[in-house]
Amino acid sequence: ELNLARRKPRNFLEWETLRRWDQLPSAERSVPGYLLRLAREEAGLTQKVLASRLGTSQQAVAQAERWQSNPTIAFMMEWMRACGCELTLDVQQVS
């Protein structure tokens, strides 16, 4: 694994490229906002269409897709359903 950890957020294009190449540092593999954006884009939806499906505004969708967003699991499940996906969680016990 390359040591590509950063102090400031990556832009989505860089994050997606490193993800595709399987070169993301482990701490950056589960950025909720970017995972939401990836699901929306893979579903072929615009922010406006997804917002309509979620009953919210396009601006709210844009905010949720940011690096710093901190959505609830319930919100992520609703988002994934609207994108025709299923959310699965990998829960690991900390010892």
TORROFI-19113 format. One record per atom (N, C-alpha, C, CB): x, y, z; atom name. Coordinates in pm, whole numbers, always signed. Glycine has a CB too. Example, Ala and Ser with C-alpha at 12.3 -4.5 7.8 and 13.67 -1.06 7.14 Angstrom:
# residues 2
ATOM|X|Y|Z|atomo
ATOM|+1319|-569|+780|N
ATOM|+1230|-450|+780|CA
ATOM|+1320|-330|+780|C
ATOM|+1131|-447|+905|CB
ATOM|+1285|-225|+708|N
ATOM|+1367|-106|+714|CA
ATOM|+1290|+3|+787|C
ATOM|+1408|-60|+572|CB
This chain:
# residues 95
ATOM|X|Y|Z|atomo
ATOM|+85|-119|+0|N
ATOM|+0|+0|+0|CA
ATOM|+89|+124|+0|C
ATOM|-97|+0|+123|CB
ATOM|+58|+213|-88|N
ATOM|+133|+338|-94|CA
ATOM|+98|+425|+26|C
ATOM|+104|+413|-226|CB
ATOM|+192|+503|+70|N
ATOM|+166|+594|+181|CA
ATOM|+117|+727|+124|C
ATOM|+294|+615|+268|CB
ATOM|-13|+735|+95|N
ATOM|-71|+852|+33|CA
ATOM|-163|+928|+128|C
ATOM|-147|+813|-91|CB
ATOM|-149|+905|+259|N
ATOM|-235|+973|+356|CA
ATOM|-214|+1124|+346|C
ATOM|-205|+924|+501|CB
ATOM|-321|+1197|+363|N
ATOM|-316|+1342|+348|CA
ATOM|-380|+1408|+468|C
ATOM|-386|+1387|+219|CB
ATOM|-343|+1532|+487|N
ATOM|-405|+1610|+594|CA
ATOM|-529|+1680|+544|C
ATOM|-306|+1711|+650|CB
ATOM|-530|+1718|+418|N
ATOM|-648|+1785|+364|CA
ATOM|-722|+1688|+273|C
ATOM|-609|+1916|+288|CB
ATOM|-851|+1707|+257|N
ATOM|-930|+1614|+175|CA
ATOM|-884|+1610|+30|C
ATOM|-1077|+1653|+181|CB
ATOM|-895|+1492|-28|N
ATOM|-871|+1476|-171|CA
ATOM|-994|+1523|-246|C
ATOM|-837|+1327|-207|CB
ATOM|-974|+1565|-370|N
ATOM|-1092|+1592|-451|CA
ATOM|-1147|+1458|-498|C
ATOM|-1059|+1687|-572|CB
ATOM|-1270|+1459|-540|N
ATOM|-1338|+1334|-574|CA
ATOM|-1269|+1259|-687|C
ATOM|-1483|+1361|-612|CB
ATOM|-1224|+1328|-789|N
ATOM|-1161|+1262|-903|CA
ATOM|-1035|+1187|-860|C
ATOM|-1126|+1365|-1012|CB
ATOM|-953|+1249|-778|N
ATOM|-833|+1182|-729|CA
ATOM|-870|+1062|-643|C
ATOM|-745|+1280|-648|CB
ATOM|-966|+1079|-554|N
ATOM|-1011|+971|-467|CA
ATOM|-1063|+853|-549|C
ATOM|-1120|+1021|-372|CB
ATOM|-1148|+884|-649|N
ATOM|-1207|+778|-732|CA
ATOM|-1099|+704|-811|C
ATOM|-1312|+838|-828|CB
ATOM|-1003|+777|-863|N
ATOM|-895|+715|-940|CA
ATOM|-811|+623|-852|C
ATOM|-805|+823|-1004|CB
ATOM|-772|+671|-736|N
ATOM|-694|+587|-644|CA
ATOM|-776|+466|-599|C
ATOM|-648|+669|-522|CB
ATOM|-904|+484|-582|N
ATOM|-992|+373|-543|CA
ATOM|-995|+268|-653|C
ATOM|-1135|+423|-514|CB
ATOM|-1010|+313|-778|N
ATOM|-1013|+222|-893|CA
ATOM|-882|+144|-905|C
ATOM|-1039|+301|-1023|CB
ATOM|-772|+209|-874|N
ATOM|-640|+146|-880|CA
ATOM|-607|+65|-755|C
ATOM|-533|+251|-902|CB
ATOM|-700|+62|-660|N
ATOM|-681|-5|-531|CA
ATOM|-558|+49|-458|C
ATOM|-667|-156|-552|CB
ATOM|-543|+181|-461|N
ATOM|-429|+247|-399|CA
ATOM|-468|+346|-290|C
ATOM|-348|+317|-504|CB
ATOM|-592|+342|-246|N
ATOM|-634|+433|-138|CA
ATOM|-581|+384|-5|C
ATOM|-787|+445|-133|CB
ATOM|-531|+473|+76|N
ATOM|-494|+434|+214|CA
ATOM|-619|+383|+285|C
ATOM|-430|+555|+292|CB
ATOM|-603|+289|+375|N
ATOM|-718|+228|+441|CA
ATOM|-808|+331|+509|C
ATOM|-672|+126|+543|CB
ATOM|-750|+437|+562|N
ATOM|-830|+539|+631|CA
ATOM|-920|+617|+536|C
ATOM|-738|+635|+704|CB
ATOM|-895|+609|+407|N
ATOM|-973|+686|+310|CA
ATOM|-1067|+600|+226|C
ATOM|-880|+761|+220|CB
ATOM|-1076|+473|+255|N
ATOM|-1157|+384|+171|CA
ATOM|-1306|+401|+195|C
ATOM|-1119|+240|+197|CB
ATOM|-1344|+452|+308|N
ATOM|-1486|+461|+343|CA
ATOM|-1529|+604|+371|C
ATOM|-1516|+374|+464|CB
ATOM|-1497|+695|+284|N
ATOM|-1540|+834|+299|CA
ATOM|-1688|+838|+260|C
ATOM|-1453|+934|+209|CB
ATOM|-1779|+855|+358|N
ATOM|-1922|+844|+328|CA
ATOM|-1971|+932|+214|C
ATOM|-1999|+877|+451|CB
ATOM|-1933|+1058|+213|N
ATOM|-1980|+1149|+109|CA
ATOM|-1939|+1105|-30|C
ATOM|-1930|+1287|+135|CB
ATOM|-1815|+1060|-43|N
ATOM|-1767|+1017|-174|CA
ATOM|-1830|+884|-215|C
ATOM|-1614|+1004|-174|CB
ATOM|-1856|+797|-119|N
ATOM|-1925|+672|-152|CA
ATOM|-2068|+699|-200|C
ATOM|-1927|+578|-30|CB
ATOM|-2133|+799|-138|N
ATOM|-2267|+837|-182|CA
ATOM|-2263|+891|-325|C
ATOM|-2329|+942|-87|CB
ATOM|-2167|+978|-351|N
ATOM|-2155|+1033|-486|CA
ATOM|-2126|+923|-588|C
ATOM|-2043|+1140|-491|CB
ATOM|-2039|+831|-554|N
ATOM|-2007|+720|-643|CA
ATOM|-2132|+639|-676|C
ATOM|-1900|+631|-580|CB
ATOM|-2212|+610|-575|N
ATOM|-2337|+534|-597|CA
ATOM|-2431|+610|-690|C
ATOM|-2407|+504|-463|CB
ATOM|-2444|+740|-667|N
ATOM|-2533|+821|-752|CA
ATOM|-2484|+821|-896|C
ATOM|-2542|+965|-698|CB
ATOM|-2355|+844|-915|N
ATOM|-2301|+850|-1051|CA
ATOM|-2310|+715|-1121|C
ATOM|-2156|+896|-1048|CB
ATOM|-2283|+606|-1049|N
ATOM|-2294|+474|-1109|CA
ATOM|-2438|+439|-1145|C
ATOM|-2237|+369|-1015|CB
ATOM|-2534|+498|-1074|N
ATOM|-2676|+478|-1105|CA
ATOM|-2720|+567|-1222|C
ATOM|-2762|+507|-981|CB
ATOM|-2632|+658|-1264|N
ATOM|-2664|+747|-1376|CA
ATOM|-2763|+857|-1339|C
ATOM|-2720|+667|-1490|CB
ATOM|-2763|+896|-1212|N
ATOM|-2857|+998|-1166|CA
ATOM|-2788|+1133|-1149|C
ATOM|-2922|+955|-1034|CB
ATOM|-2860|+1239|-1178|N
ATOM|-2810|+1373|-1147|CA
ATOM|-2844|+1402|-1001|C
ATOM|-2872|+1482|-1244|CB
ATOM|-2780|+1503|-947|N
ATOM|-2813|+1544|-811|CA
ATOM|-2960|+1584|-801|C
ATOM|-2723|+1660|-766|CB
ATOM|-3009|+1650|-903|N
ATOM|-3148|+1697|-902|CA
ATOM|-3247|+1580|-901|C
ATOM|-3175|+1787|-1024|CB
ATOM|-3220|+1478|-983|N
ATOM|-3310|+1362|-987|CA
ATOM|-3306|+1287|-854|C
ATOM|-3271|+1267|-1104|CB
ATOM|-3187|+1268|-801|N
ATOM|-3176|+1199|-673|CA
ATOM|-3246|+1278|-562|C
ATOM|-3028|+1176|-637|CB
ATOM|-3229|+1409|-564|N
ATOM|-3295|+1494|-464|CA
ATOM|-3446|+1474|-470|C
ATOM|-3259|+1643|-486|CB
ATOM|-3499|+1468|-590|N
ATOM|-3643|+1447|-606|CA
ATOM|-3685|+1312|-547|C
ATOM|-3682|+1454|-754|CB
ATOM|-3608|+1209|-572|N
ATOM|-3638|+1076|-518|CA
ATOM|-3631|+1074|-366|C
ATOM|-3543|+972|-577|CB
ATOM|-3541|+1155|-310|N
ATOM|-3523|+1159|-165|CA
ATOM|-3616|+1259|-97|C
ATOM|-3380|+1192|-131|CB
ATOM|-3683|+1342|-177|N
ATOM|-3769|+1444|-119|CA
ATOM|-3691|+1556|-54|C
ATOM|-3862|+1383|-19|CB
ATOM|-3578|+1592|-112|N
ATOM|-3493|+1697|-58|CA
ATOM|-3446|+1788|-171|C
ATOM|-3371|+1636|+17|CB
ATOM|-3356|+1879|-141|N
ATOM|-3309|+1972|-243|CA
ATOM|-3179|+1923|-307|C
ATOM|-3288|+2111|-182|CB
ATOM|-3149|+1976|-423|N
ATOM|-3023|+1945|-491|CA
ATOM|-2906|+1990|-405|C
ATOM|-3017|+2012|-631|CB
ATOM|-2922|+2101|-336|N
ATOM|-2816|+2151|-249|CA
ATOM|-2786|+2054|-134|C
ATOM|-2854|+2289|-194|CB
ATOM|-2889|+1992|-82|N
ATOM|-2870|+1894|+26|CA
ATOM|-2794|+1772|-25|C
ATOM|-3007|+1850|+85|CB
ATOM|-2823|+1730|-147|N
ATOM|-2751|+1619|-208|CA
ATOM|-2604|+1657|-227|C
ATOM|-2815|+1579|-345|CB
ATOM|-2579|+1777|-278|N
ATOM|-2442|+1824|-299|CA
ATOM|-2365|+1827|-167|C
ATOM|-2442|+1964|-363|CB
ATOM|-2429|+1872|-60|N
ATOM|-2364|+1876|+71|CA
ATOM|-2331|+1736|+121|C
ATOM|-2453|+1948|+173|CB
ATOM|-2421|+1642|+100|N
ATOM|-2400|+1504|+146|CA
ATOM|-2284|+1437|+73|C
ATOM|-2526|+1423|+127|CB
ATOM|-2253|+1484|-47|N
ATOM|-2148|+1422|-129|CA
ATOM|-2009|+1478|-101|C
ATOM|-2181|+1439|-275|CB
ATOM|-1996|+1562|-3|N
ATOM|-1865|+1621|+29|CA
ATOM|-1783|+1528|+118|C
ATOM|-1883|+1758|+98|CB
ATOM|-1653|+1548|+112|N
ATOM|-1559|+1470|+194|CA
ATOM|-1596|+1478|+342|C
ATOM|-1415|+1521|+173|CB
ATOM|-1634|+1597|+388|N
ATOM|-1658|+1618|+530|CA
ATOM|-1796|+1575|+578|C
ATOM|-1640|+1762|+562|CB
ATOM|-1882|+1529|+489|N
ATOM|-2019|+1497|+532|CA
ATOM|-2018|+1380|+631|C
ATOM|-2108|+1463|+411|CB
ATOM|-2118|+1378|+715|N
ATOM|-2129|+1276|+818|CA
ATOM|-2273|+1226|+824|C
ATOM|-2083|+1331|+956|CB
ATOM|-2317|+1156|+718|N
ATOM|-2458|+1112|+713|CA
ATOM|-2486|+998|+811|C
ATOM|-2494|+1069|+571|CB
ATOM|-2611|+987|+849|N
ATOM|-2652|+875|+933|CA
ATOM|-2663|+749|+848|C
ATOM|-2788|+906|+1005|CB
ATOM|-2663|+636|+912|N
ATOM|-2679|+510|+840|CA
ATOM|-2816|+506|+774|C
ATOM|-2661|+389|+934|CB
ATOM|-2918|+554|+843|N
ATOM|-3053|+556|+785|CA
ATOM|-3056|+639|+657|C
ATOM|-3155|+612|+888|CB
ATOM|-2990|+755|+658|N
ATOM|-2985|+840|+539|CA
ATOM|-2912|+769|+426|C
ATOM|-2917|+974|+571|CB
ATOM|-2800|+702|+459|N
ATOM|-2725|+631|+356|CA
ATOM|-2806|+516|+297|C
ATOM|-2593|+578|+414|CB
ATOM|-2884|+448|+380|N
ATOM|-2967|+338|+331|CA
ATOM|-3073|+391|+235|C
ATOM|-3034|+263|+448|CB
ATOM|-3134|+503|+271|N
ATOM|-3236|+564|+185|CA
ATOM|-3173|+607|+52|C
ATOM|-3301|+685|+256|CB
ATOM|-3056|+667|+59|N
ATOM|-2982|+713|-60|CA
ATOM|-2955|+594|-153|C
ATOM|-2848|+781|-19|CB
ATOM|-2903|+486|-96|N
ATOM|-2868|+370|-177|CA
ATOM|-2992|+309|-242|C
ATOM|-2797|+265|-92|CB
ATOM|-3101|+303|-167|N
ATOM|-3226|+251|-224|CA
ATOM|-3269|+337|-342|C
ATOM|-3338|+247|-118|CB
ATOM|-3257|+469|-328|N
ATOM|-3295|+561|-436|CA
ATOM|-3206|+544|-558|C
ATOM|-3288|+706|-387|CB
ATOM|-3085|+492|-536|N
ATOM|-2991|+467|-647|CA
ATOM|-3002|+323|-699|C
ATOM|-2847|+494|-601|CB
ATOM|-3093|+246|-642|N
ATOM|-3109|+107|-685|CA
ATOM|-3002|+15|-630|C
ATOM|-3110|+99|-835|CB
ATOM|-2942|+54|-518|N
ATOM|-2835|-25|-455|CA
ATOM|-2879|-71|-318|C
ATOM|-2704|+58|-445|CB
ATOM|-2796|-153|-258|N
ATOM|-2820|-196|-121|CA
ATOM|-2698|-161|-39|C
ATOM|-2851|-349|-114|CB
ATOM|-2719|-107|+79|N
ATOM|-2609|-72|+168|CA
ATOM|-2578|-191|+256|C
ATOM|-2644|+52|+254|CB
ATOM|-2451|-231|+258|N
ATOM|-2407|-336|+350|CA
ATOM|-2298|-276|+437|C
ATOM|-2357|-464|+273|CB
ATOM|-2299|-314|+561|N
ATOM|-2201|-265|+658|CA
ATOM|-2110|-380|+700|C
ATOM|-2271|-201|+782|CB
ATOM|-1984|-352|+709|N
ATOM|-1886|-449|+755|CA
ATOM|-1846|-407|+896|C
ATOM|-1761|-457|+659|CB
ATOM|-1907|-468|+993|N
ATOM|-1883|-433|+1133|CA
ATOM|-1772|-524|+1186|C
ATOM|-2013|-447|+1219|CB
ATOM|-1669|-461|+1238|N
ATOM|-1558|-538|+1294|CA
ATOM|-1545|-506|+1442|C
ATOM|-1426|-507|+1220|CB
ATOM|-1522|-608|+1519|N
ATOM|-1508|-591|+1664|CA
ATOM|-1368|-540|+1695|C
ATOM|-1535|-725|+1738|CB
ATOM|-1362|-437|+1777|N
ATOM|-1235|-382|+1820|CA
ATOM|-1195|-450|+1950|C
ATOM|-1243|-228|+1838|CB
ATOM|-1073|-499|+1955|N
ATOM|-1030|-568|+2078|CA
ATOM|-924|-490|+2150|C
ATOM|-978|-707|+2046|CB
